[in-house]
């Protein structure tokens, strides 16, 4: 029999007319060579064995990743197991390999498990008392998965996830300078892996054991406007040709501290001008509970201006085109267009959520206690004992805070009015064809 070496196996080529060939290297060990489409030759080690009177072949790995010496070692291991199988002391290696192949085909991928996890959240969450998780949470998890996890891990079998794969997935957004995204990826994967382990889809150790949590990271400074910067914003708005609905949304958000979407989708059915009250429905509130906002005199004046624009108290408070609510990006585009003019007046660039930050910062400047200011923002009470024992709703104190912010904003608006008069500015009409809604 020919004496084989790694060099001879590497040099082995099939005749032109032959597509594949199984070559005996030594007793029980074979090399299966096959011609690829590009003309190269693939080579795989195989082990020959009899199972229930039928000849079968078991792969021992591909050459050159598995050299001749390693193939011999693997062959000896399988022969030992085969002898034990003849005595009924072990499963035959070929039968075990078949079971593993079948099991591998039925194992769920990371993407399969993610979809199951999301469906489970729709059915109900223990943390929410059995109620389904809100759609916004599902949207965020899905966005995180599609942005940074799907491509890297989606097709990987959940039971074969390795810590290094997970760490690489988390490090990817960190390398592009997005530590916040890295933290979101970690939390998403942590929840996904926990779900898989509870469902016994992962055997053995937790694949995230030893994987670094990217938090804490230093958050960006709060981008909130002070009094002078608010005056600069109001001056720029007064000089602009923005659609009136967009102007009113910006000012209304600064007076209430509500979230951009809560203001943009405000409906007259939620407003009670007589009671100075706006009740935001639960389906539009982050906490999934309706939230009651006191409307200061300044906020009422904004709503009266919106009513005059609409000519009605039915439907959206701040309509865009075709009487529907303004477009989701209308305020963001408006603030971006105003940026140069705001800077000229001594202000700073702001985004829609920065208006909410500016309101919260204003409350602190006006001396509102942090506890009341946070309640005005509809943030959950941080002190657990107060949540458990204190039944007072603090709405009287919150109402005073909103009124204080309204009075202060009116004072700033008077500065703007004097500027308009001194500059002989005339109220501008709505720009025709402005893309506002």
Secondary structure as the mmCIF struct_conf table of DSSP 4:
data_model
#
loop_
_struct_conf.conf_type_id
_struct_conf.id
_struct_conf.beg_label_comp_id
_struct_conf.beg_label_asym_id
_struct_conf.beg_label_seq_id
_struct_conf.end_label_comp_id
_struct_conf.end_label_asym_id
_struct_conf.end_label_seq_id
HELX_RH_AL_P HELX_RH_AL_P1 UNK A 6 UNK A 11
TURN_TY1_P TURN_TY1_P1 UNK A 16 UNK A 17
BEND BEND1 UNK A 19 UNK A 19
STRN STRN1 UNK A 20 UNK A 26
TURN_TY1_P TURN_TY1_P2 UNK A 27 UNK A 28
STRN STRN2 UNK A 29 UNK A 35
TURN_TY1_P TURN_TY1_P3 UNK A 37 UNK A 38
BEND BEND2 UNK A 39 UNK A 39
STRN STRN3 UNK A 41 UNK A 51
TURN_TY1_P TURN_TY1_P4 UNK A 52 UNK A 53
STRN STRN4 UNK A 54 UNK A 63
TURN_TY1_P TURN_TY1_P5 UNK A 64 UNK A 65
BEND BEND3 UNK A 66 UNK A 66
HELX_RH_AL_P HELX_RH_AL_P2 UNK A 68 UNK A 86
TURN_TY1_P TURN_TY1_P6 UNK A 87 UNK A 88
BEND BEND4 UNK A 89 UNK A 90
HELX_RH_AL_P HELX_RH_AL_P3 UNK A 93 UNK A 106
BEND BEND5 UNK A 107 UNK A 107
HELX_LH_PP_P HELX_LH_PP_P1 UNK A 108 UNK A 108
STRN STRN5 UNK A 109 UNK A 109
HELX_RH_AL_P HELX_RH_AL_P4 UNK A 110 UNK A 123
HELX_RH_3T_P HELX_RH_3T_P1 UNK A 126 UNK A 128
TURN_TY1_P TURN_TY1_P7 UNK A 129 UNK A 130
HELX_LH_PP_P HELX_LH_PP_P2 UNK A 131 UNK A 134
HELX_RH_AL_P HELX_RH_AL_P5 UNK A 135 UNK A 144
HELX_RH_PI_P HELX_RH_PI_P1 UNK A 145 UNK A 149
HELX_RH_AL_P HELX_RH_AL_P6 UNK A 150 UNK A 153
TURN_TY1_P TURN_TY1_P8 UNK A 154 UNK A 155
BEND BEND6 UNK A 156 UNK A 156
STRN STRN6 UNK A 157 UNK A 157
HELX_RH_3T_P HELX_RH_3T_P2 UNK A 158 UNK A 160
HELX_RH_AL_P HELX_RH_AL_P7 UNK A 163 UNK A 175
TURN_TY1_P TURN_TY1_P9 UNK A 176 UNK A 177
HELX_RH_AL_P HELX_RH_AL_P8 UNK A 179 UNK A 198
TURN_TY1_P TURN_TY1_P10 UNK A 199 UNK A 200
BEND BEND7 UNK A 202 UNK A 202
BEND BEND8 UNK A 204 UNK A 205
TURN_TY1_P TURN_TY1_P11 UNK A 207 UNK A 210
HELX_LH_PP_P HELX_LH_PP_P3 UNK A 211 UNK A 213
HELX_LH_PP_P HELX_LH_PP_P4 UNK A 219 UNK A 222
HELX_RH_AL_P HELX_RH_AL_P9 UNK A 227 UNK A 239
BEND BEND9 UNK A 240 UNK A 240
HELX_RH_AL_P HELX_RH_AL_P10 UNK A 244 UNK A 256
HELX_RH_AL_P HELX_RH_AL_P11 UNK A 260 UNK A 264
TURN_TY1_P TURN_TY1_P12 UNK A 265 UNK A 265
STRN STRN7 UNK A 267 UNK A 267
HELX_RH_3T_P HELX_RH_3T_P3 UNK A 268 UNK A 270
STRN STRN8 UNK A 271 UNK A 272
TURN_TY1_P TURN_TY1_P13 UNK A 273 UNK A 276
STRN STRN9 UNK A 277 UNK A 280
HELX_RH_3T_P HELX_RH_3T_P4 UNK A 282 UNK A 284
BEND BEND10 UNK A 285 UNK A 285
TURN_TY1_P TURN_TY1_P14 UNK A 286 UNK A 287
BEND BEND11 UNK A 288 UNK A 289
STRN STRN10 UNK A 291 UNK A 294
HELX_RH_AL_P HELX_RH_AL_P12 UNK A 297 UNK A 310
TURN_TY1_P TURN_TY1_P15 UNK A 311 UNK A 311
BEND BEND12 UNK A 312 UNK A 315
STRN STRN11 UNK A 316 UNK A 316
BEND BEND13 UNK A 317 UNK A 318
STRN STRN12 UNK A 319 UNK A 319
HELX_RH_3T_P HELX_RH_3T_P5 UNK A 321 UNK A 323
BEND BEND14 UNK A 324 UNK A 324
STRN STRN13 UNK A 325 UNK A 325
HELX_LH_PP_P HELX_LH_PP_P5 UNK A 326 UNK A 327
TURN_TY1_P TURN_TY1_P16 UNK A 328 UNK A 329
HELX_RH_AL_P HELX_RH_AL_P13 UNK A 330 UNK A 344
TURN_TY1_P TURN_TY1_P17 UNK A 345 UNK A 346
HELX_RH_AL_P HELX_RH_AL_P14 UNK A 352 UNK A 365
TURN_TY1_P TURN_TY1_P18 UNK A 366 UNK A 367
HELX_RH_AL_P HELX_RH_AL_P15 UNK A 370 UNK A 376
TURN_TY1_P TURN_TY1_P19 UNK A 377 UNK A 378
HELX_LH_PP_P HELX_LH_PP_P6 UNK A 379 UNK A 381
BEND BEND15 UNK A 382 UNK A 382
HELX_RH_AL_P HELX_RH_AL_P16 UNK A 384 UNK A 389
HELX_RH_AL_P HELX_RH_AL_P17 UNK A 395 UNK A 422
TURN_TY1_P TURN_TY1_P20 UNK A 423 UNK A 424
HELX_LH_PP_P HELX_LH_PP_P7 UNK A 427 UNK A 431
TURN_TY1_P TURN_TY1_P21 UNK A 432 UNK A 433
#
